């Protein structure tokens, strides 16, 4: 390509960039006015979900759907921050997958609050230290995160969103090579997600479960004989080398996170409703409670049981249904289940993640 032709293309890009800048600032000004008229609620989960869904539908490429969704979430994040940055609590320290999930959902123009445990994430939102909390609830390889399920039963918080995060695990170390490696640290779930790889490649190396992947990365940065299993963000943050990438046993390894607040979300057009219930202790009770779901033609995307902790061998059941609690069909279904269940608590309705 001739240099003058390249110059012409760059000039066209410069002109488009200037136009984009003007349009972005116009959007930001309108968003500020919308914020003033909303009387204080900066974040509307259903509205942002609708914006992203519409952009995906309008997109004609060559940018992919995930790329345009990322760009528009960051634009909305920056516009929100003109009013007041949202305070987001997550399982820390900096560099965890929970922080990555928070950024995927809210964008990077937020105020981050890294806390030591899932319990503290709940407390931070309940006490007003944070506006929203992001907690892991299940992994496609290892199943439910039991602590999150146990806490949400007794919490006043509601689910206002969900995040699906593909999780790629990496072996990280301060220096290159596997020689003199004594231990591999990571969160228990991540160690389990990489069990076959570890068995094959590091059979004699001690595996140490710690509070988070980022904490494992911090330890690896301090000890010559320690490696960590964590994400690329943790490697960059703690100055570690990636010795082996994508060592998870399942290529489609994905973790689902819940977004918690003091409110749920309005209808977006593509929603889920989560609930927890306990049932009478008699034969066929669960089948009787699930029958109205099938009769109503509602899709149930999750059914999970957990000990109720109120009595031995007593359980509560977590359900996810497609639809919003304000939809007539879902409202009638919840009423029908409530008439039969010993306890029914709606955990929230929220836009389904894509």
Long-range contacts (C-beta under 8 A, 24 or more apart in sequence): 24-75, 27-75, 27-79, 28-78, 28-79, 28-82, 31-76, 31-79, 31-80, 31-82, 32-79, 32-82, 32-83, 35-80, 35-82, 35-83, 42-80, 42-83, 42-84, 42-86, 43-80, 43-86, 43-106, 43-131, 43-132, 44-265, 44-266, 45-160, 45-161, 45-259, 45-265, 45-266, 45-268, 45-350, 45-351, 46-265, 46-266, 46-267, 46-268, 46-271, 46-351, 47-268, 48-73, 48-76, 49-161, 49-265, 49-268, 49-270, 49-351, 50-268, 50-269, 51-76, 52-354, 53-268, 53-269, 53-270, 53-354, 56-354, 69-354, 70-104, 73-104, 73-105, 73-106, 73-107, 74-107, 74-108, 74-109, 75-107, 76-107, 77-106, 77-107, 77-108, 77-109, 77-110, 78-107, 78-109, 80-107, 80-109, 81-109, 81-110, 85-109, 85-110, 85-111, 86-110, 86-111, 86-131, 86-132, 87-111, 87-113, 87-129, 87-130, 87-131, 87-132, 88-112, 88-113, 88-130, 88-131, 88-132, 88-133, 88-134, 89-113, 89-114, 89-115, 89-120, 89-121, 89-124, 89-125, 89-129, 89-130, 89-132, 89-133, 89-134, 90-114, 90-115, 90-121, 90-133, 90-134, 90-135, 91-115, 91-116, 91-117, 91-118, 91-121, 91-135, 91-136, 91-211, 91-212, 92-116, 92-212, 92-214, 93-212, 93-214, 93-215, 93-218, 94-214, 94-237, 95-213, 95-214, 95-217, 95-230, 95-231, 95-233, 95-234, 95-236, 95-237, 95-238, 96-212, 96-213, 96-214, 96-231, 96-234, 97-136, 97-165, 97-167, 97-213, 97-231, 97-255, 98-134, 98-135, 98-136, 98-212, 98-257, 99-214, 99-233, 100-165, 100-231, 100-233, 101-134, 101-136, 101-163, 101-165, 101-255, 101-257, 102-134, 102-163, 104-163, 104-165, 105-134, 105-161, 105-163, 105-257, 105-259, 106-132, 116-211, 117-211, 118-145, 118-147, 118-148, 118-151, 119-147, 119-151, 121-260, 122-151, 122-152, 122-155, 122-157, 122-260, 125-157, 125-260, 125-261, 125-262, 126-155, 126-156, 126-157, 131-261, 132-160, 132-259, 132-260, 132-261, 133-157, 133-259, 133-260, 133-261, 134-163, 134-257, 134-258, 134-259, 134-260, 135-257, 135-258, 135-260, 136-189, 136-255, 136-256, 136-257, 137-256, 137-257, 137-258, 138-255, 138-256, 138-304, 139-167, 139-189, 139-193, 139-253, 139-254, 139-255, 139-256, 140-250, 140-252, 140-253, 140-254, 140-255, 140-256, 141-192, 141-193, 141-248, 141-249, 141-250, 141-253, 142-189, 142-192, 142-193, 144-304, 144-306, 145-189, 146-306, 148-258, 149-304, 149-306, 149-318, 150-306, 150-309, 152-258, 152-260, 152-276, 152-347, 153-276, 153-306, 153-316, 153-345, 155-260, 156-262, 157-260, 157-261, 157-262, 158-260, 158-261, 158-262, 158-263, 158-264, 158-347, 158-348, 159-258, 159-259, 159-260, 159-264, 159-274, 159-347, 159-348, 159-349, 159-350, 160-259, 160-260, 160-261, 160-263, 160-264, 160-265, 160-348, 160-350, 161-258, 161-259, 161-265, 161-350, 161-351, 161-353, 162-256, 162-257, 162-258, 162-259, 162-272, 162-350, 162-351, 162-352, 162-353, 163-256, 163-257, 163-258, 163-259, 163-353, 164-254, 164-255, 164-256, 164-257, 164-353, 164-354, 165-254, 165-255, 165-256, 165-257, 166-252, 166-253, 166-254, 167-193, 167-231, 167-248, 167-253, 167-254, 167-255, 168-231, 168-232, 168-245, 168-246, 168-248, 168-253, 169-193, 169-194, 169-229, 169-230, 169-231, 169-246, 169-247, 169-248, 169-253, 170-229, 170-230, 170-231, 170-232, 170-235, 170-242, 170-243, 170-244, 170-245, 170-246, 170-247, 171-227, 171-228, 171-229, 171-242, 171-243, 171-244, 171-247, 172-217, 172-220, 172-227, 172-228, 172-229, 172-230, 172-234, 172-235, 172-238, 172-240, 172-241, 172-242, 172-243, 173-220, 173-226, 173-227, 173-228, 173-240, 173-241, 173-243, 174-220, 174-221, 174-223, 174-224, 174-239, 174-240, 174-241, 175-224, 175-241, 176-241, 176-243, 177-243, 178-202, 178-227, 178-243, 180-224, 180-225, 181-205, 181-225, 181-226, 181-227, 182-206, 182-225, 182-226, 183-207, 183-208, 183-225, 183-226, 183-227, 184-208, 184-226, 184-227, 184-228, 184-229, 185-209, 185-210, 185-215, 185-216, 185-219, 185-220, 185-226, 185-227, 185-228, 185-229, 186-210, 186-213, 186-216, 186-228, 186-229, 186-230, 187-211, 187-212, 187-213, 187-216, 190-216, 190-229, 190-230, 191-229, 193-248, 193-249, 193-250, 193-253, 194-229, 194-247, 194-248, 194-249, 195-249, 196-249, 197-244, 197-247, 197-248, 197-249, 198-247, 201-244, 201-247, 214-238, 256-353, 259-350, 264-325, 264-348, 264-349, 264-350, 265-348, 265-349, 265-350, 265-351, 266-324, 266-326, 267-324, 267-326, 267-327, 267-349, 268-324, 268-351, 270-351, 270-352, 271-322, 271-323, 271-324, 271-327, 271-349, 271-350, 271-351, 271-352, 272-301, 272-320, 272-321, 272-322, 272-323, 272-349, 272-350, 272-351, 272-352, 273-320, 273-321, 273-323, 273-324, 273-325, 273-330, 273-334, 273-346, 273-348, 273-349, 274-302, 274-318, 274-319, 274-320, 274-321, 274-346, 274-347, 274-348, 274-349, 274-350, 275-318, 275-319, 275-321, 275-334, 275-337, 275-344, 275-345, 275-346, 275-347, 276-316, 276-317, 276-318, 276-319, 276-343, 276-344, 276-345, 276-347, 277-316, 277-317, 277-319, 277-337, 277-341, 277-342, 277-343, 277-344, 277-345, 278-308, 278-314, 278-315, 278-316, 278-317, 278-341, 278-342, 278-343, 279-317, 279-340, 279-341, 279-342, 280-340, 280-342, 281-314, 285-340, 286-317, 288-340, 289-337, 289-340, 289-341, 292-333, 292-336, 292-337, 293-321, 293-333, 293-337, 296-329, 296-332, 296-333, 297-329, 298-322, 298-323, 298-329, 298-330, 298-333, 316-343, 318-347, 322-352, 323-349, 324-349, 325-349
